[in-house]
Amino acid sequence: MQIVLASASPRRQELLKNAGIDFVVHPANIEEVRRAEETPQQFAERMAREKALVVHRLRADGFVLAADTVVVVDGQVLGKPNDGEDAIRMLRLLSGRKHDVITAVCLRGENFEDIRSETTVVDFSTMTESEIREYVATGEPLDKAGAYAIQGTASRWIAGIEGDYNNVVGLPVDLVKRMLREHGG
């Protein structure tokens, strides 16, 4: 069965393709604003659910898969940076510290909705100010939650991870495969 992926993220598409999961893309363009009372996990799960709902209304046949990733340091959610200065701010926060990467996944079918999330702890090495600015100048951090791509240039500052690497890239593939199996996909 073909999946409708509610995301334009090339990283998520590549992960699904590598996993042998057949899909088509139908992006869900929604506003991503965290509510004051939401935990980071609740926020990511709500965003994944809202993306899935938007696409499912348009493409009700089959399964809709949506995901949302947030980076959390000291309880502060780091989404995608607004601009280069915001990316610099985020990277300064992450430098020399551990943080959580939470990816929520929503799988929606005709008669069900399944929302789960995966958390991976990432240990970031210390970055110098010039390294931060040079990295931001590459443009890589500008459309990534937490302002970095673990699979890209930022890999040089990853001291270690605890959990699912693919989760940090943007989609916990093993979790998605389990969810699909459980729902007959």
C-alpha positions as CSV (number, residue, x, y, z in Angstrom):
1,M,0.0,0.0,0.0
2,Q,1.3,3.4,-0.9
3,I,1.7,6.0,1.9
4,V,1.0,9.7,1.5
5,L,3.8,11.6,3.2
6,A,2.7,14.9,4.6
7,S,6.1,16.5,4.3
8,A,8.3,18.2,1.8
9,S,11.4,17.3,3.8
10,P,14.0,15.7,1.5
11,R,15.6,13.9,4.5
12,R,12.3,12.2,5.4
13,Q,11.8,11.2,1.8
14,E,15.3,9.7,1.5
15,L,14.8,7.8,4.8
16,L,11.5,6.2,3.5
17,K,13.0,5.5,0.1
18,N,16.0,3.7,1.7
19,A,13.7,1.7,3.9
20,G,11.8,0.5,0.8
21,I,8.6,2.2,1.8
22,D,6.4,3.3,-1.2
23,F,5.1,6.8,-0.9
24,V,3.9,10.0,-2.6
25,V,4.4,13.5,-1.2
26,H,1.6,15.9,-0.4
27,P,3.0,18.6,1.9
28,A,0.9,20.0,4.7
29,N,1.6,23.7,5.1
30,I,0.5,24.5,8.6
31,E,1.6,27.1,11.1
32,E,3.8,25.6,13.7
33,V,3.4,27.5,17.0
34,R,3.9,25.9,20.4
35,R,1.1,26.5,23.0
36,A,2.2,27.7,26.4
37,E,1.0,24.6,28.3
38,E,2.5,22.1,25.9
39,T,5.6,20.0,26.7
40,P,8.0,19.6,23.8
41,Q,6.7,16.1,23.1
42,Q,3.1,17.3,23.1
43,F,4.0,20.0,20.7
44,A,5.7,17.7,18.3
45,E,2.8,15.2,18.5
46,R,0.2,17.9,17.9
47,M,2.1,19.2,14.9
48,A,2.4,15.7,13.4
49,R,-1.3,15.1,14.0
50,E,-2.3,18.4,12.5
51,K,-0.2,17.8,9.4
52,A,-1.7,14.3,9.0
53,L,-5.3,15.7,9.4
54,V,-4.8,18.4,6.7
55,V,-3.5,15.8,4.2
56,H,-6.0,13.1,5.1
57,R,-8.9,15.4,4.4
58,L,-7.5,15.8,0.8
59,R,-6.2,12.3,0.3
60,A,-8.5,10.0,2.4
61,D,-7.5,6.8,0.5
62,G,-4.8,4.8,2.2
63,F,-2.4,5.9,4.9
64,V,-1.1,9.3,5.6
65,L,2.2,9.7,7.4
66,A,3.2,12.9,9.1
67,A,6.1,13.8,11.4
68,D,7.5,16.7,13.3
69,T,10.9,17.1,14.8
70,V,12.0,19.4,17.7
71,V,15.3,19.9,19.4
72,V,15.1,20.5,23.1
73,V,17.8,21.9,25.4
74,D,17.0,22.9,29.0
75,G,13.3,22.6,28.2
76,Q,13.6,25.1,25.4
77,V,12.2,24.0,22.0
78,L,14.4,24.8,19.1
79,G,12.6,24.6,15.8
80,K,13.9,25.8,12.5
81,P,15.8,29.1,12.8
82,N,14.2,32.3,11.5
83,D,17.5,33.5,10.0
84,G,21.2,33.2,10.3
85,E,21.4,35.1,13.6
86,D,18.8,32.8,15.1
87,A,20.8,29.8,13.9
88,I,23.9,31.2,15.6
89,R,21.9,31.6,18.8
90,M,20.7,28.0,18.7
91,L,24.2,26.6,17.9
92,R,25.6,28.6,20.9
93,L,23.0,26.9,23.1
94,L,23.8,23.4,21.8
95,S,27.6,23.8,21.9
96,G,29.3,21.6,24.4
97,R,26.0,20.1,25.7
98,K,23.6,17.3,25.4
99,H,20.1,17.8,24.1
100,D,17.1,15.8,23.1
101,V,15.7,15.4,19.6
102,I,12.1,14.4,19.6
103,T,10.3,13.3,16.4
104,A,6.6,12.6,16.6
105,V,5.0,10.4,14.0
106,C,1.3,10.3,13.1
107,L,-0.1,7.5,11.0
108,R,-3.6,8.0,9.9
109,G,-5.9,5.6,8.1
110,E,-9.6,5.4,7.3
111,N,-10.6,4.3,10.8
112,F,-7.6,5.0,13.0
113,E,-5.0,7.5,14.1
114,D,-1.8,6.4,15.7
115,I,0.6,9.0,17.2
116,R,3.9,8.1,18.8
117,S,7.3,9.7,19.4
118,E,10.9,8.8,19.6
119,T,13.5,10.7,21.7
120,T,17.3,10.6,21.0
121,V,19.9,12.3,23.1
122,V,22.7,14.0,21.1
123,D,26.0,15.0,22.7
124,F,27.3,18.1,20.9
125,S,31.0,19.0,21.1
126,T,32.1,22.6,21.8
127,M,32.0,24.8,18.8
128,T,34.1,28.0,18.5
129,E,32.4,31.2,17.5
130,S,34.2,31.1,14.1
131,E,33.1,27.5,13.6
132,I,29.5,28.5,14.3
133,R,29.6,31.4,11.9
134,E,31.3,29.4,9.2
135,Y,28.8,26.6,9.5
136,V,25.8,29.0,9.4
137,A,27.3,30.7,6.3
138,T,27.0,27.3,4.5
139,G,23.2,27.6,4.7
140,E,22.9,24.0,5.9
141,P,21.4,25.0,9.3
142,L,18.7,27.3,8.0
143,D,15.9,24.8,7.4
144,K,16.8,22.3,10.2
145,A,15.3,21.9,13.6
146,G,18.0,23.0,16.1
147,A,20.0,24.6,13.3
148,Y,22.0,21.5,12.3
149,A,22.0,18.4,10.2
150,I,23.6,15.4,11.9
151,Q,24.1,13.7,8.5
152,G,25.8,16.8,7.0
153,T,28.7,19.1,8.0
154,A,27.5,19.2,11.6
155,S,28.5,15.5,12.0
156,R,32.0,16.8,12.9
157,W,30.6,18.2,16.2
158,I,28.6,15.1,17.2
159,A,30.4,13.5,20.2
160,G,27.8,10.7,20.5
161,I,24.1,9.8,20.5
162,E,21.9,7.7,22.7
163,G,19.0,6.3,20.6
164,D,17.9,6.2,17.0
165,Y,20.2,8.0,14.6
166,N,17.5,8.2,11.9
167,N,15.3,10.0,14.4
168,V,17.8,12.9,14.5
169,V,18.0,12.9,10.7
170,G,14.2,13.5,10.7
171,L,12.2,10.2,10.9
172,P,12.5,7.2,13.2
173,V,12.2,4.6,10.4
174,D,12.1,1.6,12.7
175,L,9.1,3.1,14.6
176,V,7.3,3.9,11.3
177,K,7.8,0.4,10.0
178,R,6.4,-1.1,13.3
179,M,3.4,1.2,13.0
180,L,2.7,0.3,9.4
181,R,3.0,-3.5,10.3
182,E,0.6,-3.1,13.2
183,H,-2.0,-1.3,10.9
184,G,-1.6,-3.7,8.0
185,G,0.5,-1.5,5.8
